[in-house]
Amino acid sequence: MPKNSKAVKRELDDDVKESVKDLLSNEDACDDSFKKTSLIIGNHEVEQKESDVEEGGSDIEEEEERPAWNSKLQYILAQVGFSVGLGNVWRFPYLCQKNGGGAYLIPYLILLILIGIPLFFLELAVGQRIRRGSIGVWNYISPRLGGIGFASCVVCFFVALYYNVIISWSFFYFSQSFQQPLPWHECPLIKNKTFTYVVPECEKSSATTYYWYRKTLDISDNINEGGGVNWKMTLSLLASWILVCLAMIKGIKSSGKVMYFSSLFPYLVLICFLVRALLLEGSMVGIRHMFTPKLEIMLEPKVWRDAATQVFFALGLGFGGVIAFSSYNKRDNNCHFDAVLVSLINFFTSVLATLVVFAVLGFKANIMNNKCVSANMERILDLRGTSINESMIPQHMNLTQVTAEEYQQLYEAIEGFHGSGFQELGLESCNIEKELNKVVQGTGLAFIAFTEAMTHFPASPFWSVMFFLMLVNLGLGSMFGTIEGILTPLIDTCKIRKELLTVGVCVLAFCIGIIFVQRSGNYFVTMFDDYSATLPLLIVVILENVAVAWVYGTDKFFEDLKDMLGFTPYRCYYYLWKYITPTLLLILMAASFIQMIMTPTSYNAWIREEGKVQELRYPPWAVVICISLVIVAIMPVPVVFLLRYFNIIKDNSSLSSVSYKKGRIIKESPPPGDDDDTSLIRGKTPSALPLGDIIYSKQGGGGGPDADHVPNGHCAVGYLMVDMQDVPESDL
């Protein structure tokens, strides 16, 4: 990248405009074909389409044809919408609960600084500088590592397949929330001629669990039982893909406007939920449970691995969506500020969502604890006078209105009196902390635990509508970035119309997605979530880091950033990109690989007869699919490398398009031996100028002696591309 100051660049761009005016002044004396120019690259002449310079010149400069964000706010909302997704609502709170409460925030913040922000900044910078999708970016930086872009597209497609299924589940619950009482409020009854009884499957589990597994998914007992298509979920999935297609069909011009709602609405809902939950009994117990740190757990390696994985996925690294969104920015946009801002917003969103989740879970735990106390007090009253005598009961205690603390005292007194025979009484210890320690994650948190808590809310349908509308918006924000990570690289590479490609991708994804809306579809969602993203994305991000820091060169990348941003980034990024971040990523990949080998390939199946979840092993054919997902996702990397290495595909073929934004217009190079006094960039021959700054030669004036020798254009007006080596800009 040239090291000129921005002022020099502006002067050069002004020269370009003046030269265009000179050309326009000759238009009347020239043939209409003046408007057609040609580029000569090597021995190949490429005709450009007709362009009307006077109407803005948008067709002269290829980069001006590239869409751009309407405002910086729209761009930030798009990046926030992509990075802030369903994982912030149901995975982060689960990891926080599982890994020591507030203590988990410490390793998460450390790894966010060491891994998250540097890699996020790196992806923003390369996308903004090269102004291409992931395929074009990595082809440009290192053609032999061009498979990185294709691999990220494959991973994006895999993720989009099942991620939209989760959005369709939220759509279904949203559509069912306009009822009072909510349909999952209580177990359904079966009536016959003699008596009425509760559905056994529901009685063995709970109303919300039954509604999720039986009414929503109508799930089969194992992955071998396909069970046919669930038409309710199929229609919901179709609605989800239609919505995604309509939002993406015009590119960022349409999706950017949708972002205003899809990115901001979840924050409104989270704040409303937090205020409402704090007014509920037991909510502060849940929040206190969250912020009570278990510091000893921080010493376990698993906590740090979970934190690193969450940082990695929370920011959407490796998907290509970050690169795609940033490629529509202006070159001088401060992407370092964007990286820090979006990363911090993502972190505080996770904390906000965790506060809401723990407040609601505290309320739910309080209700469950009160139910436990009531049920056990009925048992104590039945045993009073037989197994339990009056001496065991404190004199001040009113057995008809016992608090949770009083019940715990009574429980301990009875246990101390009976000793080993206490178990025969059938009493349970009702402890709210015990309820809070029940780990719930993923869909179980959103569609079982949260829905159960909302049945106890005043005006529960309103809160249910708001909650699932929030989930739909969170999912769509991430979905837009995922689809953009597929569309932008393919459009940049293949020059396909965006409308046709968008419709084609959505139709194909919906057709393949039918496997996720079978009765066994939930098991395939789990399979794709576990195997199609984790390891392949880690490999993609490691290769991205290596490509920039070691293949392209950290020093050259710093010069590029200085030229683009107008200032040199903090030196700490040099050591992070070159040493610290790749080392931590390699450790994380090794840990993930070891865990994948050591952990049996299993899934949680719902057993109808028992009304509970049971862990089952994948059958051999499913194991083959799991392995195939990993292999297919990373296969483009070695394939492209070998094709480049053996020159089956030439390295210079990576230049799929020409950038005109920073073109300089200079006079024709003089014959050998003459001085090039007309060069606008002194001290450099045309062949030494950067590739990104396309150099043109302007032929002599019309009617002059050299007019007959002009190889292109008419009336002696035309452009010639100077013959140059195909090298990255920053090498020069």
N, C-alpha and C positions, 0 to 999 in steps of 0.2 A: 504494500500500500504506500503511495507517495507520502512523503513527510511534510508537504506544504502546509502552511497555516490555513485556517478557514478563510482568511481574507484573500489570500492568493487564489484559492479555489473559486471564490465569488467573482474575482476579476476575470478568471478564465471562463467561467460560465457566462459572464457578460459579453466576453469576446465571441462566444458561440452565438448569442442572440444577435449581436451586431452583424456577424457574418451571414446569418439567416436573412437579416434585412437586406444585405447586399444582394443576396440571391433573388429575393423578391423583387428588387428593383429591375432585374433583368427579365422578369417573367413575361412582360409584354412582348419582348423581342424574341422570345423563344417559342418553341413548339409546346403544345400542351403536355407532351411527354416529359417536359421538364420535371413534372411532379413525380415522375418515376425515377428513382435512383437505384443504383446497384452496389452491392458490396462485393469486393473481390477478396476471397479468402484463399490464399494459395493460388491454385489454378482454377478454382471453382467460383463462378459468378452466381450470386444469389439475388434475385429480383425482389425488391421491397414493394409492398402494396402502395397504391396511390394515397397520398396524404395531402391534405389541405393545410398548408402551413399557417395561413392567415387565420384559421379557426382554432387557434390555440396550439397547434403543433403537437397535439397529443400523440399522433401516430408517428412523428419523427423519432421521438424518444420512447423506446420500448418500455422503460421503467414507468413512464407516466401512464401507460396503459394498465399497469398493475393496480388493483384496488388498494385503497388506503382507508385507514380508520377516520371516521368523521371527527373524532376528538380523542384526546388523551384519556379522558374518563371512560369512554367506550372501550378503549383498548385495555385499560386496567381492569374494568369489570369483566371483560372477556377472559383475561388471565386468571382473575380471582374465581370466576365461575367455573373454569376448567380445573383449577387446583383444589377448590373447595367442593367436595362431593359427599356422597353418602358415607364414605369412610370416616369423615370428620364427625358424623353423628353417631355411627354405631361401632366403628372399630377403635377409634381413639379412646372413648370412655371405657370400653371393654379392656383395653390394654392398661389404662390407668388403674382400673379396679383390680386387675390381675397382678400388676407389677408394683405394688406398694403405694397406691394412691398418689398423693402429692409428690412423693419421692421420684416417681416416674418422669415428672416434668424436667428434672435436672439432667438425666442422660439425653432426653429428647432435645432439650435446648442446646446442649453441647454438640450433638451430632447434627442439628440443624445448621449450626455455624460452620462445622467442619465439612459437611457433605452437602446439605441442602442448598444453602445460599450460593456457594461457589459453582456448583453444577447448574443451578438455575440461571445464574448470571452467564455462564458459558453458553448455554443453549440460546438464551435471549440474544447474546452478542453475535453468534455466528448466523442466526436467522436474520437479524437486522442488517448485518454487514453484507451478506451475500444475496439476501432478498430472494431466497428460494425455499422450497419445502425441504424435508429431511433428505430426500434422494439427491437433489441438486446440491445441497450444502456439503454432504460428505463426499460426493463425486468431485466437487471443486477442491476441497481440502486435501483429499488423497484418493485418487481414482481407484486404487487397489482396495481401499476400505469403503468403497461405494456401496457395498452390500449392507452397511449399517442402516442406511436409509430404507432399503427394501425390507430389512428385518423389522424395523420399527413400524412400517406399514402393515406387515403381517400381524404383529402383536396387536396393533390398534384394531385390526379387523376382528381378531379373536375376542378381544375385550368388548368391542362394540356388540358382538353377537349376544353375549350373555348379560351385559350391563343394561341393555334396553329391556331385557326380560324383567329385571328388577324394577325398572321404571314402570313396566306394565303391571306388575303386582301392586305398586303404589296407586296406579290409575284405578285398578279394580277396587281397592279399599276406599279410595276417594269417592268412587261412584256409589259405594254401599254406605257411606257415612251420613247420608241425608235421611236418616231414620231415627225415630225415638220410640223405644230404646234402640241402641246400636245392635245389629244382628249378632254380634259376638258377646252380648251382655251376659247371657246365661245359656246353659245347655238346652238343646232342644228335647222335647218330650215325644215319646211314642205312645199313641193311644190305641187300645184294642177294646174288645167288647167288655172285658171284665175290669181292667185297671189301666192306669197310666204310669209309665216309668221313664227314667232318664236314659238317653242313649248310652249304652255301656262304655263305648270308646271315649265319650266326653266325660263320663263320671270318673273314669280312671285317670284322666288328665286334668283338663280345665276347659272352660268355655272358649277362651281365646286360642288355646292350643288346638282344640278340636276344629275351630273355624278355620284356622290357618292350614292345617294339614288335610282336613277332609273337605271343607266347603270351597276353599280357595284353590289349593293344589290338586285335591282329590288324588293324593299321592299313592303310588303302589308300594308294596312291602320291600322291594329291592330293585336294583338297577336292571336286572334281567327281565323284569315284567314291564314291558312298555306301556301296556294298558290302554293304548289309543290316545287320540288328541283330546285335550281339554279345551272345548270350544270357547268357554268364557275367557280363558287366558289367551287363546289365539286371537280373539277380537281385540282384547286389550293390547296385545303385542302389535297388531296391525295399526291400531290407533297411535301407538307410540312411534312407530316408524313413519307414519304419515306426518306426524307433528315434526319429527326430526327432519324429514325431507323438505317440508315446506319452509322450515326455518333456515335450512342450509342451501336451498336451491339457488339463491342469488349471492351466495358467498357471504362475505362479511357485511355486505350492504343490508342483508336481511337478518343474519344471525346477530350482527352488532346491535341492532335495535331491540331484538328479543332479550339481549343480555341485560338491558336496563331492568327488566322485570325479573328474569330468572336468577340474576345475581343478587339483587337487593331484597326481594321478597323473603327469602329464607331468614335474613337477619331480623326483619320485622317479626316474623313468627317466633324465632328463638327468644327474642326479647320479651314478647308477650307471654310465651310459655314460662320463662324464668320468673317474671313478675307474678303470674298466676300460681306457679308452683310454690313460690316462697310464702304464699298466703295459706298453704295447705299444711295440715298437721303432719309432722314427721319429716318435712322437707329439710329442715336444718340438720336433722340427724344424718340424712344422706350426704349433705354437703360437708358436714364435719367428718364423716367417714372418708370422703374423698381426700380432704386436705390433711388427714392424719397420716404423716409419712411413716412408712416402714423401711427405715434406712438400711436395715440388714439385707433387704432384698436387692438393693442396688449393687451388691457385690457379686450377684449371680450373672454370668455371661449372657444368659438367655434374655435378661432384661435389656441389655444393650443391643442385642441382635434384634429384638422386637422394636426397640426405639429406632434403630437404623432403617429397618424395613419400612416402618410407618413414615419416617421422614422422606424416604425414597419415593413411596407411592403417593404421599399427600401432595407433593408438588407436581406430580405428573411427569417425572423425568423419564426420558427415553421413548415416550410415546410419539413424539414428533409434533404434538399439538402446540407446545410452547414455541418451537421453531417456526411452525406455520403462522401462528398469530403474530410473532415478532417480525416476520418477513414483510408484513404490510405496514411497517413503521417507516418513518423518515430515517435517513442514515445517521443524523446527528442526535437522535433521541437518546436521553440519558437512561440506558437500559440497566445500569448499575443501581440507580435509584429504584427502578421498577422491580428488580430482583429482590432487594431488601424489603421494599414495601409489601409486595405480594406474599413473600415468605412470612413476614410478621402478621399480616392479615390472616393468613392460613392458620398460623399458630394460635392467635387469639380467638379465631372462630372455633377451633378445636376445644379450647378451654371453655368458651361460652357454651358450646354444645354439651360438654361434660358437666358443667354446672347444672344445666337444664335436666340432663339425664339423671344425675344423682339426686337432684331435688325431687323429681318425679318418682324415682326408685325408692327414695326415703319415704315418700307418701304411701307408695304401694306396700313397702315393708311394714309400715306402721299399721296399715289395714290388715295385712296378713297376720301380723303379730296379735292384733286385737281379736281376730277370728280364732287364733290358736288359744288365746287366754279364755275366750268364751267357751270353746269346745271342751277344754280341760277342766274348767270350773264346773261344767255340767257333770263331768265324770266324777269330780271330787264330791259334789253334792249327792250323787248317787251312792258313793262309797262312805258317806258320812254316817257314823254310828256303827259301821262294820269294820272295814279295813282302816278307816281313818276316824280316830276319836277326837273329842273336843280339845284334848290337851295339845294336839299338834297345831291347832289353829290359834293364832294370836288373838287376844281378847278385843283389841281395837279394830279388827278387820271386819268389814261388812262384806259377806260372801256374795251378795247380790250385785255389788258394784266394786269390782276389784280392778285396780290399775295393773299395768304390766309390771311395775316395780314390786307391788304387793304380791302379785302372783309368783314372782321369782323368789321372794322370801318364803312364801308358803311351800313352794316346790322344794326348796332346799331343806326346810324343816321336816317335811314328810320323807324326803330321801334320807336324811340323817337318822330318822327314827326307824325306818324299815330296813335300812342297810341293803344286804344282798337280795332281799325279797321285794325290793322296790320295783323292779322291772315288771313284776306280775300285775301291778296296778294299772299299767298302760298309760301313764302320764308322760307328757312331753315337756321339754324345756322350751319355753317361748322366749326367744331372744331376737330383738330387732337387728342386732349385728349379724346374727346367723343368716337372716333373710338377705341382708345387704351383701354378704359374702358369696351368695349364689351367683356364679359368673354367667352372664348372658352376653352373647355377642351376635353380630351380624343380623340376619333376618330375625333371629329369635328376640333380639332387643326391640326392633322396630315393630314387628308384626305380632309379637306375643306379649312381652313385658310392657311395652308402652301402651298397646291397645287395652290391656287389662287395667292399667292405671287410669286411662282416660274414661273407662266405664264408671269410675267413681267421681269424675269431675262433675261439678254443676254445669249444665248445658253441654253435656259430653258430645253430641253430634257436631256442634260448632268447633270444638277443639280438635275433633277427629278430622273434620274437613280441612282445617288449617294445617294440621300436622302432615297429612298425606299430600296436600298441595305443596307443602314445603319440600317433602321428599321428591316429588315429581320435578320441582324446579332445581333442586340440587343435582338430581340425576341428569337433567337435560343440559345444565351448564357444563358438566363434565363430558356429556355425550357430544356436544357441539365441538369441543376441543379434540375429542377422539376422532370424530369423523373428519374434521379439518386436517388432522394428521395423516389421513388417508388421501383426501381429495387434492390438497395443495401440491404434494410431491408428484402425484400422477399427472395433474394438469400442467405443472411446470415442465415435466419430462416428455409427456406424450402430446401436449397441446390439444387436449380434448375439451369440448364445450362443457363448462361446469354443470349446466342444467342436466345434460344427458348423463354425465358421470355420476352426479348425485342421485338421480333417480335409479340408475343401474345398480349402484352400490346398495342403496336402501332396499330395492326389490330382492337382490341376491341375498342380503343379510336376513331379510324376513323369511325367505324360503328356507335357508339353512336353519334359522331360528326355530323352525317348527319342532326340532328335536328337543327344545327346551320347554315346550308347552305340552309335551306328552304327560301322562300321569307320572312317569319316571323322570320328567324333565329337571326337577330340582337337583337330582343327583348329578346330572350333566353340568348344571350351573356350577356346582361345587367342584367338579372335575376341572372345568375350564379355569375357574378362579384359582385353583391350587397349582395348575401345571402350565397354563398357556402364557402366564404373565411373569411370575416371580423370577425364575432363573433366566429366561430369555431377556427380560428387561435389564437385569443386572449385567448380563454380558454386553448388551447394547450400550449401556451407559459407561461401562468400563472402556469399551472400544472408543466411544466418543471422547472420553477424557484422554486416552492414549493418543488418539489421532490429532488432537489439538496440541497437547502438551509435549509430545515426543516426536511425532511424525512431522507435523506442521512446524512446531517449535514455539515454546512459550515466549521467547524473546520477540519473535516476529508477531505473535498474537498480541503482545503488549503494545507493539508499535501500531498495529491495526487499531486497537482500542483507543490509543492516544489520538490517532488521526480522526477516528470516528466520533469520539466523545469530546475531544478538545482538552482532555486532561488525562494524566496517567493514573490508572487504578492503584489502589493500595498494594504495596509490595507483598503483603501477606498472601494475596491471591496467587502470586508466582509460586510460592512454596506449597500452597494448598493444591493447585492444579497439577504440579509436577510430582509431588511426593506424597503428601498426607492423604488427600482424597482418594487417589488410586489405590494406595495401600489399604485404607479402610474398606474400600469397595471390594478388593480382592479377599480380604478377611471375611466380609459379609457373604460374598459368593461362595467361599469355601465352607462357611458355616451352613449356608442354605443347601449346598450340595450334599454335605454330610448328613444333615437332617433329612433330606429327601431319600437318601439311601438307607439310613438307620430306621426311619419311620415307615412302617408298613403302609402300602397304598390302600387306604381304607376310607370309608365315608359313613356318615350317620344316616341310618335308615329308620323310617317310622314304622313301627310294628302295630298294626291295627288292633290285634287281639289283646295286646298288653297295654296299649295306650301310652307308649313311651318310645323314646329314641334309643336305638341300639347300634353300636359300631360294627360294621361288616367289612370284610375284605373285598376289594374289587375283583371281579372274575378276570381270567387271563385276557380276554378280548378287550376289556376296559383298560387293563394295564398297558396293552399295546397302544391304545389311543392316547393314554397319558404320556407315554414316551414319545409318540409321534408328534404330539402338540409341541413339545420342547424342541424336537429335531427340526420340524418344519419352520418354526419361528426363527431359529438361528441359522438355518441352511443358507439363506442368501449371502451371508458373510463369507464363508469359504468358497462358495460357487463364484461370486464376483471376483474374489481375490485370485482364484486359479485362472479364470478367463482373462483377467488383466495380465497376470504373471506370464502366461504363455502366449500373450499378444493375440488371442482369439478376438478380443475386443480391444481396440487401440485406446491408450490412455487419453489421447486428445479428443476422443469421441464424447467425453464427459461434458464438453462445452455444448450444451443443447440449445443455448440461445445467446443472443448478443445483447449487451447492456449499453444503452446510448446515453444514459443520464449525464455522465461526466465527460462527454466527447469534446475533444479540442479540434478546431479547424485550423489547419496550417497550410501554407503554400506548398506546392509540389517540391519535393526534394530536388536540389540542383544536381547536375551531373557530377560524377566523381571528380574530386579536386576542387569544386566550388565550395564556398562557405555557406552554411545554412543560417543566414542572418534572420530569416523570417520565423524561426521556431519560437513558439510562445513559452516553451520551457527550456530555458538556456542550459547549456552544458550537457544536454542529453540528445542523442540522436533518436530519431523516431523509433528505431528498433529497440531502444532501451527504455521506452516508456511503458507504463504499467498496462497489463492486458485489460484490466477493468476499465481503463480510460481509452475507449476506442478512438484511434487516431485516423483522421481523414486528410486526404490531400485535395486541395481545391485547384482545379485546372485553370489554365490561363484565361484571360478575358475573351469575350466573344469576338470573333473576326481576326484575332491575332495570328501570328505566324504559326503558333503551336496548336491552333485549333484543330487542324487535321489529325493531330496525334492523340487527341483525347480518346481514351479507350471506352468511356461510358458517358452517358448523358448527351444532351443536345445543347447547341449554342455554347459550347465550351464550358458548360456548368455541370459538375458531377462530383462524385465522391469516390475516393479509392481508399480502401483500408490498407494501412501500411503492413507489410509482411512482418510478423512478430512470432516469437516463440510462445508456445502454449504453457505459460508458467503462471502460478498464482501471483496476484497483485503484490502481496506483501514481500515476495522475494526481491522485489525491486525497490 
